[in-house]
Amino acid sequence: MTTLLRDAELAAAFDHGARAYDRLVALNPGYHAHLRRSARRLGLPDRGAGLRVLDLGCGTGASTAALVSVLPKARVVGVDASEGMLERARAKRRPPGVSFVHATAEDLTTAHDLPQSAAGPYDAVFAAYLFRNLTDPDTVLRAVHRLLVPGGRLAVHDYCLGGRRRDRAVWSAVCKGVVLPLGTLTGDRDLYRHLRRSVTAFDTAPVFAERLRRAGFDRVRVLPLPGWQTGITHTFLARRPPYEPGGER
Ligand SMILES: C[S@@+](CC[C@H](N)C(=O)[O-])C[C@H]1O[C@@H](n2cnc3c(N)ncnc32)[C@H](O)[C@@H]1O
């Protein structure tokens, strides 16, 4: 069974995978459109005017581009553990309100590890294809909750199987037929074996929704995406409640 990559090992795999990442995701029908759809689902007003949004695990900036297209007036901070992925993100043309910070999601959990430029509070956090990669997703979710303003919104966009046998079979077929052969061609076999297993080993969509509630979020909703990703890729929406009995978590 493939071992999951974690922390420094995973960051190194993404450093290497950064070269081919954009070309590979361009082959995935709907990849960019689905990110934009999840960004729209945040439901933020006035194209993001006056708002601060964190793109956690921003990678080469595909999710950042989705946020900028939906929320062109927002200030967007992209954070990622892989310097190689960030180098690609920084090389792209961006509006002035966008910045990138090299930090891990785990750095969010201890204020002193977090560079000032990434410190919250945020009106919204967007995390695409991140959470199943984390050693301790619950601790990071609680940190995200703390970084949000009261009433702030979270959108998690990820491969999280719906729970039907068919969903697992489609995921397995896509990985065997497309993802692993392409990943092997680009010299990133371990990263794409990790991708396959990180999805099957992680929560199903209802279980991840419950994880969000346990971390203190309310208004948790699980929304599907169209195409082959139906039952495989979801948008999870959640909110930090505006008023919390007992105050800070
Ligand atoms: C599959 S990529 C997704 C990138 C981007 N969000 C997108 O939609 O294309 C996952 C990203 O999460 C980052 N990542 C994984 N574990 C992380 C961690 N613990 N802290 C911060 N970033 C992490 C990786 O470096 C990688 O760039």
The ligand as a Gaussian input file, in Angstrom:
#p B3LYP/6-31G(d) Opt

LIG

0 1
 C       -2.994000      19.958000      -4.987000
 S       -2.202000      21.492000      -4.613000
 C       -3.525000      22.631000      -4.792000
 C       -3.049000      24.011000      -5.146000
 C       -4.138000      25.048000      -5.423000
 N       -4.949000      25.301000      -4.242000
 C       -5.014000      24.655000      -6.589000
 O       -6.233000      24.677000      -6.408000
 O       -4.514000      24.319000      -7.652000
 C       -2.064000      21.375000      -2.848000
 C       -1.141000      22.431000      -2.281000
 O       -1.203000      22.348000      -0.860000
 C        0.102000      22.594000      -0.365000
 N        0.219000      21.996000       0.953000
 C        0.193000      20.689000       1.298000
 N        0.371000      20.548000       2.617000
 C        0.494000      21.800000       3.115000
 C        0.668000      22.310000       4.427000
 N        0.776000      21.510000       5.475000
 N        0.732000      23.652000       4.572000
 C        0.617000      24.491000       3.505000
 N        0.471000      24.057000       2.246000
 C        0.404000      22.725000       2.056000
 C        1.034000      21.946000      -1.371000
 O        2.348000      22.467000      -1.283000
 C        0.329000      22.250000      -2.674000
 O        0.814000      23.418000      -3.269000

